Amino acid sequence: KEANRPLPNKGDHGLGNEKFKPVVPWPHVEGVEVDLESIRRKNKAKNELNHHGVDNKQQNIIQRQYLTFKPQTFVYPDPVLRPGVLGNFEPKEPEPHGVVGGPGEEAKPYVLGPDYKESVQASIKEFGFNMVASDMISLDRSVNDLRQEECKYWHYDDNLLTSSVVIVFHNEGWSTLMRTVHSVIKRTPRKYLAEIVLIDDFSNKAHLQERLDEYIKQWNGLVKVFRNERREGLIQARSIGAQKAKLGQVLVYLDAHCEVGINWYAPLIAPISKDRTTCTVPLIDVIDGNTFKIVPQGGGDEDGFARGAWDWSMLWKRVPLTKREKESRKTKTEPYRSPAMAGGLFAIERDFFFELGLYDPGLQIWGGENFEISYKIWQCGGKLLFVPCSRVGHIYRLQGWQGNPPPVYVGSSPTLKNYVRVVEVWWDEYKDYFYASRPETKALPYGDISELKKFREDHNCKSFKWFMEEIAYDITSYYPLPPKNVDWGEIRGFETSYCIDSMGHTNGGFVELGPCHRMGGNQLFRINEANQLMQYDQCLTKGPDGSKIMITHCNQNEYKEWQFFKNLHRFTHVPSGKCLDRSEVLHQVFISECDSSKATQKWEMNNILSV
């Protein structure tokens, strides 16, 4: 019944009048699900036709490449910094509150009392955020300005390119999704905002059906929603968004739980106006998923500026802005080069994105696409810039979220398969370092990449070695190239069914002994030529008590402590001269005096391949 309640009128932005008196417990309006299958059957003929069209387009995108990118046709003047003279895109007065003095205004934390504990936990489980607090905060709330002071004095050409803002969502909470839309409309000059394109990736929550269709009518066609006929996953849904968004010259991608910052648009778009093969990324701030306070991301240099990076197992990383990049700029807040982007938030000229073939059509659901597009841009002649004066807040999912399971047709390990596909196409001889870090992926089938290889050849794309030396020159100083593996797999108690398991612990947690599951993951380890016993970017070493084994982050020169004697079924901890031991009763892993007659000191290492 909640799902059928009348829509709020236009004036109150969907907040209702009970803003400060939320119902306890949380009214589970957003938990209502609808039967998408019956809707699909009702429109079967039409849907089959539409879906066939999209599918064909997706397959053909990469086949109709431009062999050379279109030339720049217009010349735009560079942005000018005039210290002390307020920039031409800056608001002349502080932005209005959504609700004067209301919860969460100016991005201040909004903390709920213990009465809401159960409903908060239920909303986090369902959506990954505290939707109870979110639903009480205005969709038009004011935000804090986290930019450097210098950003306020940049002057931009008035003839900026127009944009289609593309937002993909799947079973997103109402207020976090709508606050993303409201923030774009509130803080983007109308003459540049061609459309906001919402791509519904097969959501089955009732609030994202008719209620959404009705709600967006208030913007008279500015906001559109297109619905996928099956779950495509974030990557391909973004490519579909590029096809649906036809009005803007630039595509701006945002995640479905963001808030754009003050004067975010001009700094993000100006570099693309100057050079159409430039892709820009805003600085991404953190919106707390519990209180909705907005703070800068940690890490980076003294100004919080970081470059996008990766380790050799392809985990996303951020490294401080280098001296070399700083010296190439005249001012502190100019855009700077980054080897990679995080993936969720970026702007790219629409035609250029199509010339690049959009995302690789073989990438599924989520993961690796941020690296694929980054490498493709850099190696094929474009540029990827981070823009300090454009800031966008993003909510990161909280612990306790149940997640969105991938659709059945995808099969297992989609993210790992994506990684393999990316390294096989773009990394050249460097792919051996990925396989050293992720040996279990060596046999993963990754599909046909011949069209992608042909794209590289046709466009004279540069080698990964060039990229590592010229653009990503700082990565190996933070993430050194990994040594070769001596052995890898599960570490099983010899002739037992118990294996060492990190239990997901990192950075100082203890490993434990658990039943072997042959699935890899937390039970997958490798020992390399540098005598490091590792899992991803973590090493095993003895804990503070000198006995129990812990797992902690390590670089190439740390914790070179282990030798595996395969014939003796023994791991020796070289610094102490002791042997790896276990207690199946206590589920503990530790080192003790070596004793060849002790069965608990015998181990085997068995390869496990992902499928």
C-alpha positions in Angstrom: 0.0 0.0 0.0 2.9 2.4 0.7 4.0 2.1 -2.9 0.7 3.5 -4.1 0.6 6.6 -1.9 0.1 9.9 -3.8 3.1 11.6 -5.2 4.3 14.8 -3.6 3.5 18.0 -5.4 6.3 19.7 -7.4 7.0 22.4 -4.9 8.2 20.2 -2.0 10.7 18.2 -4.1 9.4 14.9 -2.9 10.2 15.6 0.7 6.6 15.6 2.0 5.5 17.5 5.1 6.7 14.9 7.6 10.3 15.9 7.0 11.2 16.2 10.7 8.8 13.6 11.9 9.7 10.4 10.1 7.7 7.3 10.9 9.3 4.7 13.2 10.0 2.0 12.2 11.0 3.0 8.7 8.1 2.7 6.3 9.4 -0.1 4.0 8.1 1.6 0.8 11.4 0.9 -1.0 11.3 -2.8 -0.2 8.3 -3.4 -2.4 9.3 -5.4 -5.5 7.4 -5.8 -8.7 7.2 -8.8 -11.1 9.3 -7.6 -14.0 8.7 -10.8 -15.9 5.0 -10.2 -16.3 5.7 -6.6 -17.5 8.2 -7.9 -20.0 5.7 -10.6 -21.3 3.0 -7.9 -21.8 5.3 -5.9 -24.1 7.1 -8.9 -25.6 7.0 -8.1 -29.3 8.1 -4.5 -28.7 10.8 -5.4 -26.2 12.3 -8.1 -28.4 12.6 -5.6 -31.3 14.1 -2.9 -29.0 16.5 -5.3 -27.4 17.6 -6.8 -30.7 18.5 -3.2 -31.8 20.5 -2.5 -28.7 22.3 -5.8 -28.9 23.2 -5.3 -32.6 24.4 -1.7 -31.9 26.6 -3.0 -29.0 28.2 -5.7 -31.2 28.7 -3.3 -34.1 30.1 -0.3 -32.2 33.6 -1.7 -32.2 33.4 -2.6 -35.9 32.6 0.9 -37.2 35.6 2.7 -35.7 37.1 5.8 -37.2 40.6 4.9 -38.3 41.7 8.4 -37.3 40.0 10.5 -34.7 38.0 13.5 -36.0 40.1 16.8 -35.8 39.4 19.6 -33.4 37.0 22.0 -35.2 36.6 24.9 -32.8 39.3 26.7 -30.8 38.3 27.8 -27.3 40.3 30.2 -25.2 42.0 28.8 -22.2 40.6 29.4 -18.7 42.2 32.5 -17.1 43.1 32.8 -13.4 42.5 36.4 -12.1 43.3 36.4 -8.3 40.8 38.5 -6.4 38.3 38.7 -9.2 35.4 36.2 -8.7 35.1 33.8 -11.6 32.4 34.2 -14.1 30.8 30.9 -13.2 30.9 31.4 -9.4 27.7 31.9 -7.5 27.4 35.5 -6.4 25.9 34.6 -3.0 25.8 31.4 -0.8 23.5 28.8 -2.3 20.1 28.5 -0.6 19.3 25.7 1.8 16.9 23.0 0.6 15.1 23.4 3.9 16.3 26.4 6.0 18.1 24.9 9.0 17.1 21.4 8.0 18.9 18.2 8.6 22.1 17.7 6.6 22.2 21.3 5.2 25.7 22.5 4.2 26.6 18.8 4.3 26.7 18.7 8.1 26.4 15.3 9.6 22.8 14.2 10.5 22.9 11.6 13.3 19.9 9.6 14.2 19.1 8.4 17.7 19.0 4.8 19.0 15.2 4.6 18.2 16.0 4.2 14.6 18.7 1.6 14.9 16.7 -1.4 13.5 15.2 0.6 10.6 18.7 2.0 9.8 20.2 -1.4 9.7 17.4 -2.7 7.5 17.9 0.1 5.0 21.7 -0.4 5.0 21.2 -4.1 4.3 18.9 -3.3 1.4 20.6 -0.3 -0.2 24.0 0.0 1.3 23.3 3.4 2.9 21.3 4.8 5.8 18.2 5.6 3.8 16.3 6.6 7.0 18.6 9.6 7.4 18.7 10.2 3.7 14.9 10.4 3.4 14.9 13.1 6.1 17.4 15.3 4.2 16.3 17.7 1.5 16.9 16.6 -2.0 18.0 20.2 -2.7 20.2 20.5 0.3 23.1 22.9 0.3 26.6 21.5 0.4 30.0 22.6 1.8 32.6 24.0 -0.6 35.7 21.8 -0.3 37.6 23.4 -3.2 40.9 25.3 -2.9 40.3 29.0 -2.5 42.1 29.6 -5.9 39.3 27.7 -7.7 36.9 30.7 -7.2 39.0 33.0 -9.4 39.1 31.0 -12.6 37.3 32.5 -15.6 36.0 30.2 -18.3 34.8 30.7 -21.9 31.0 31.2 -22.0 30.7 28.9 -25.0 31.3 25.7 -23.2 30.2 22.4 -24.7 26.8 21.1 -23.6 26.4 17.8 -21.8 24.1 14.8 -21.3 24.5 13.6 -17.8 24.2 9.8 -17.7 23.2 8.0 -14.5 22.9 4.2 -14.4 21.0 2.6 -11.5 19.9 -0.8 -10.3 17.5 -1.0 -7.3 18.8 2.3 -5.9 17.2 4.0 -2.9 14.8 6.8 -3.9 16.3 9.8 -2.1 19.9 9.1 -2.9 19.1 8.7 -6.6 16.9 11.8 -6.7 19.3 13.9 -4.7 21.9 13.1 -7.4 19.5 14.4 -10.1 18.4 17.4 -8.0 22.1 18.4 -7.3 22.9 18.3 -11.1 19.9 20.5 -11.9 20.6 22.9 -9.0 24.3 23.4 -9.7 24.6 23.2 -13.5 23.9 26.3 -15.7 20.8 25.4 -17.6 22.1 26.4 -21.0 24.8 23.7 -20.9 22.6 20.9 -19.4 21.1 19.2 -22.5 19.5 16.3 -20.6 19.8 13.9 -17.7 19.6 10.3 -18.9 18.7 7.7 -16.3 19.4 4.1 -17.3 17.4 1.7 -15.2 19.4 -1.6 -15.3 16.4 -3.9 -14.7 15.4 -2.7 -11.2 12.5 -4.5 -9.6 11.8 -2.1 -6.8 8.3 -0.5 -7.0 9.5 3.0 -6.3 11.6 2.9 -9.4 8.7 2.2 -11.8 5.6 4.4 -12.2 6.5 6.7 -9.3 9.8 7.6 -11.0 8.1 8.1 -14.3 5.6 10.5 -12.8 8.1 12.3 -10.6 10.5 13.3 -13.5 7.6 14.9 -15.4 8.1 18.0 -13.4 11.2 18.8 -15.5 9.3 18.7 -18.8 11.6 16.2 -20.6 14.9 17.4 -19.2 15.2 14.1 -17.2 14.5 10.9 -19.1 14.5 7.3 -18.0 15.3 4.3 -20.3 14.8 0.8 -19.0 17.0 -2.2 -19.9 15.1 -5.4 -20.8 17.5 -7.5 -18.8 20.2 -6.8 -16.3 23.2 -5.6 -18.4 25.5 -4.6 -15.5 27.1 -1.2 -14.9 29.6 -1.4 -17.7 27.3 -2.2 -20.7 24.5 -0.1 -19.2 26.9 2.9 -19.5 27.5 2.1 -23.1 23.7 1.9 -23.6 23.5 5.3 -21.9 25.9 6.7 -24.5 23.5 5.5 -27.3 20.4 6.9 -25.6 22.0 10.3 -24.7 21.8 12.1 -28.0 21.5 15.8 -27.2 24.7 16.8 -25.3 28.1 17.2 -27.0 29.8 15.7 -23.9 28.7 12.7 -21.8 29.1 13.2 -18.1 28.8 9.9 -16.2 27.8 10.0 -12.5 27.1 7.1 -10.1 23.5 7.0 -8.8 24.5 8.2 -5.3 26.4 11.5 -5.8 26.1 15.2 -5.2 27.9 17.6 -7.5 29.7 20.5 -5.9 29.6 24.2 -6.3 30.6 25.3 -9.8 31.5 21.8 -10.8 30.6 22.0 -14.4 32.8 24.6 -16.1 36.2 23.3 -14.8 35.2 19.7 -15.8 34.2 20.6 -19.4 36.7 23.4 -20.3 39.6 21.0 -21.0 37.3 19.0 -23.4 36.3 22.1 -25.2 40.0 22.8 -25.8 40.9 19.3 -26.8 38.2 16.8 -27.8 40.5 13.8 -27.0 40.7 14.8 -23.4 38.7 12.9 -20.8 38.2 14.6 -17.4 37.5 13.3 -13.9 36.3 15.5 -11.0 38.0 15.2 -7.5 35.7 12.7 -5.7 34.8 13.6 -2.1 33.3 11.1 0.4 29.7 11.4 1.4 29.3 9.4 4.7 26.7 6.7 4.1 25.5 7.0 7.7 25.3 10.7 8.3 25.7 12.2 4.8 28.5 14.5 5.9 30.8 15.3 3.0 34.6 15.3 3.5 37.6 15.1 1.2 39.0 11.7 0.3 42.0 10.7 2.4 45.5 10.2 0.9 47.2 12.1 -1.8 49.7 14.9 -1.4 49.5 17.9 1.1 46.6 19.3 -0.9 44.8 16.0 -1.1 45.7 15.6 -4.8 46.2 12.0 -6.0 46.7 10.2 -9.2 44.8 7.0 -10.1 46.9 3.9 -10.0 46.7 0.1 -9.6 48.7 -2.7 -8.1 49.7 -5.7 -10.2 46.7 -7.7 -9.1 44.6 -4.9 -10.6 43.3 -3.4 -7.4 42.5 0.3 -7.6 44.9 2.6 -5.8 45.6 6.3 -5.3 49.1 7.7 -5.2 50.2 11.3 -4.3 50.6 13.8 -7.1 54.2 13.8 -8.3 56.7 16.6 -8.4 57.0 16.1 -12.1 53.3 16.8 -12.6 53.3 19.8 -10.2 56.2 21.4 -12.1 54.5 21.1 -15.4 51.6 23.4 -14.2 51.6 27.1 -13.6 49.0 27.1 -10.9 48.0 24.8 -8.0 44.5 24.1 -9.3 45.0 23.4 -12.9 44.0 19.9 -14.2 46.7 17.3 -13.9 47.5 14.0 -15.7 46.4 10.7 -14.2 47.3 7.2 -15.5 43.8 5.9 -14.5 40.4 6.8 -13.3 38.2 5.2 -10.6 35.5 4.7 -13.2 32.2 6.0 -11.8 32.5 9.7 -12.5 34.0 11.2 -15.7 33.3 13.4 -18.7 34.2 12.6 -22.3 33.1 14.1 -25.7 30.3 11.9 -27.0 31.7 11.4 -30.5 35.2 10.6 -29.1 33.7 8.0 -26.8 32.1 6.3 -29.8 35.3 6.6 -31.8 37.0 4.7 -29.0 34.4 2.0 -29.3 32.8 2.8 -25.9 33.6 0.1 -23.4 34.8 -3.3 -24.6 31.5 -5.1 -25.3 33.1 -8.3 -23.7 33.4 -6.7 -20.2 30.6 -7.9 -17.9 28.8 -6.3 -15.0 31.4 -4.4 -13.1 35.2 -4.2 -12.7 38.2 -3.4 -14.9 36.3 -1.1 -17.2 37.9 1.9 -15.5 41.4 0.6 -16.4 40.3 -0.4 -19.9 39.0 3.1 -20.8 42.0 4.7 -19.1 44.6 2.7 -21.1 42.7 3.1 -24.3 42.6 6.9 -24.0 46.3 7.2 -23.1 47.7 4.6 -25.4 45.6 5.7 -28.4 46.5 9.4 -28.3 44.1 11.0 -25.8 44.6 12.4 -22.3 43.1 11.7 -18.9 43.0 14.7 -16.5 41.9 15.0 -12.9 40.3 18.4 -12.3 40.9 19.9 -8.8 38.2 22.6 -9.1 35.4 20.2 -10.1 34.3 18.3 -7.0 31.6 15.6 -6.7 30.6 13.8 -3.5 30.1 10.1 -3.7 28.5 7.7 -1.2 30.5 4.5 -0.6 28.5 1.4 0.4 28.5 0.6 4.1 29.3 -2.8 5.6 26.2 -4.9 5.9 24.9 -4.2 2.4 23.5 -7.4 0.9 24.7 -6.4 -2.6 23.3 -7.0 -6.0 24.0 -10.5 -7.2 25.0 -10.8 -10.8 22.5 -12.2 -13.2 22.6 -16.0 -13.8 23.6 -15.7 -17.5 26.9 -14.1 -16.5 28.5 -17.2 -14.8 31.2 -17.1 -12.3 34.2 -14.6 -11.8 33.0 -11.8 -14.1 35.4 -9.3 -12.6 38.4 -11.6 -12.8 37.5 -12.3 -16.5 37.3 -8.6 -17.1 40.8 -8.1 -15.7 42.2 -10.8 -17.8 40.6 -9.4 -20.9 42.0 -5.9 -20.2 45.6 -7.1 -19.6 45.5 -9.4 -22.6 44.5 -6.4 -24.8 46.5 -3.6 -23.3 49.4 -4.7 -21.1 51.6 -6.5 -23.7 54.5 -8.2 -21.9 53.5 -6.6 -18.6 50.6 -9.1 -18.4 53.1 -11.6 -16.9 53.1 -9.4 -13.7 49.3 -9.7 -13.4 49.5 -13.5 -13.7 52.2 -13.6 -11.1 49.9 -11.7 -8.7 46.7 -13.6 -9.8 48.0 -17.0 -10.8 44.5 -18.5 -10.5 43.3 -16.5 -13.5 45.8 -18.1 -15.9 43.2 -20.6 -17.4 40.2 -18.3 -17.3 38.4 -18.1 -20.7 38.3 -14.4 -21.7 36.6 -14.5 -25.1 37.5 -13.2 -28.5 39.7 -10.0 -28.4 40.7 -9.9 -32.0 38.6 -6.8 -32.8 40.2 -5.0 -29.9 43.7 -5.9 -31.0 42.7 -4.7 -34.5 41.6 -1.4 -33.0 45.0 -1.0 -31.4 46.7 -1.7 -34.6 44.5 0.5 -36.8 44.9 3.5 -34.5 48.7 3.0 -34.0 48.1 2.8 -30.2 51.3 3.0 -28.2 52.8 0.1 -26.2 52.2 -0.4 -22.5 55.9 0.0 -21.9 55.6 3.6 -23.4 52.7 4.2 -21.1 54.5 3.0 -18.0 57.6 5.1 -18.8 55.8 8.3 -19.9 52.5 8.5 -18.0 52.4 5.9 -15.2 56.1 6.4 -14.4 55.5 6.6 -10.6 53.5 3.4 -10.1 56.4 1.0 -9.7 57.9 3.1 -6.9 54.7 2.4 -4.9 53.8 -1.0 -6.4 57.0 -2.7 -7.6 56.8 -5.3 -10.3 56.2 -8.6 -8.5 58.8 -11.4 -8.4 58.0 -14.7 -10.1 56.1 -17.3 -8.1 57.8 -20.4 -6.8 54.4 -22.0 -6.0 50.8 -21.0 -5.4 47.4 -22.3 -4.4 45.7 -23.4 -1.3 47.9 -24.2 1.7 46.4 -27.4 3.0 47.4 -29.4 6.1 49.0 -32.5 4.5 46.4 -35.2 3.9 43.7 -33.2 5.8 40.7 -31.1 4.8 41.9 -27.9 6.6 43.5 -24.9 4.9 45.0 -21.6 5.9 42.4 -18.9 5.5 42.9 -15.1 5.8 39.2 -14.8 6.8 39.3 -11.5 4.8 41.7 -10.0 7.4 44.3 -7.5 6.2 46.8 -5.0 7.6 47.5 -6.9 10.9 44.8 -9.4 11.3 45.5 -13.1 12.0 45.1 -15.9 9.6 43.2 -19.0 10.7 42.6 -22.6 9.8 39.3 -23.5 8.2 37.8 -26.2 6.1 39.2 -26.2 2.5 36.7 -24.9 0.0 38.7 -25.1 -3.3 37.3 -21.6 -4.2 40.5 -19.7 -3.9 39.7 -16.2 -2.5 40.8 -16.0 1.1 42.5 -19.4 0.8 44.6 -18.5 -2.1 48.3 -17.8 -1.4 51.6 -17.6 -3.4 55.2 -17.9 -2.4 57.6 -15.9 -4.7 61.3 -15.9 -5.5 61.8 -13.1 -2.9 60.6 -15.6 -0.2 57.4 -13.7 0.5 54.3 -15.7 1.3 51.5 -13.5 0.0 47.8 -13.0 -0.7 47.2 -10.1 -3.1 49.3 -7.2 -1.7 49.6 -8.7 1.8 52.4 -10.8 3.3 52.3 -13.5 6.0 54.6 -12.9 9.0 54.8 -13.7 12.7 52.5 -11.6 14.9 53.5 -9.5 18.0 53.5 -12.5 20.2 56.3 -14.1 18.1 54.2 -17.1 17.3 50.8 -16.6 15.7 50.8 -15.8 12.0 49.3 -12.5 10.8 48.7 -11.0 7.4 49.8 -7.4 6.7 50.4 -5.0 3.8 54.0 -5.3 2.4 56.1 -3.9 -0.3 58.8 -5.8 -2.3 61.5 -5.5 0.3 59.5 -6.6 3.4 58.8 -10.0 5.0 61.1 -12.0 2.8 60.9 -14.7 5.4 59.6 -18.1 4.0 60.9 -21.1 2.3 58.7 -24.0 1.0 60.3 -27.4 0.9 57.8 -29.2 -1.3 59.3 -32.7 -0.9 59.4 -32.3 2.9 55.9 -30.7 3.0 57.4 -27.9 5.2 57.3 -24.1 5.4 60.2 -22.7 7.2 60.2 -19.2 8.8 63.8 -18.3 8.0 64.5 -15.5 10.5 63.4 -17.6 13.5 64.4 -21.0 12.1 61.0 -22.3 13.1 58.3 -24.2 11.1 54.8 -23.4 10.1 52.4 -25.2 12.5 48.7 -25.5 13.1 46.0 -26.4 15.7 42.9 -27.9 14.1 41.1 -27.7 17.5 41.8 -24.0 18.0 41.8 -23.2 14.2 45.1 -21.4 14.7 48.2 -21.1 12.5 51.6 -20.3 14.2 55.3 -21.1 14.1 57.0 -23.6 16.5 60.3 -25.5 16.8 60.7 -27.7 13.8 60.0 -31.4 14.4 60.0 -33.7 11.4 57.8 -36.2 13.2 55.0 -33.7 13.9 52.1 -34.1 11.4 50.8 -30.6 12.1 53.9 -29.1 10.5 53.3 -30.9 7.2 51.7 -28.9 4.4 50.9 -29.1 0.7 50.3 -26.3 -1.8 47.7 -27.2 -4.4 47.0 -25.0 -7.5 43.4 -23.7 -7.8 42.2 -22.2 -11.1 39.3 -19.8 -11.3 36.5 -20.9 -13.7 
